[in-house]
Amino acid sequence: MLAKRSSRLLQQSIVKYIALLAMVKIVPTHPHLIADYQDEILQSLDDEDVSIRMRALELISSMVRYSYISSCNAG
């Protein structure tokens, strides 16, 4: 039972990591798509897995950077 639960948590962590990594790649061209997942991204900052926290920080940094760039271009 414990092994099954542990395996499921590992799978969830892998999926979360891959999703964050994909969003990092998408944010430069489609930041509006990533904005819909802002709450989930912020929750990832509290994940126990350091690699997920690092990807979340990278993504937030990219979101801020591209948001700033697009606001400068609009003005």
URCORSUL-V766851 format. One record per run of one state. SS is the DSSP state (alpha for helix, beta for strand, coil for the rest). FROM is the first residue (numbers start at 1). TO is the last residue. If there is no record, write none. Layout:
SS,FROM,TO
SS,FROM,TO
This chain:
coil,1,1
alpha,2,26
coil,27,30
alpha,31,35
coil,36,37
alpha,38,44
coil,45,49
alpha,50,74
coil,75,75
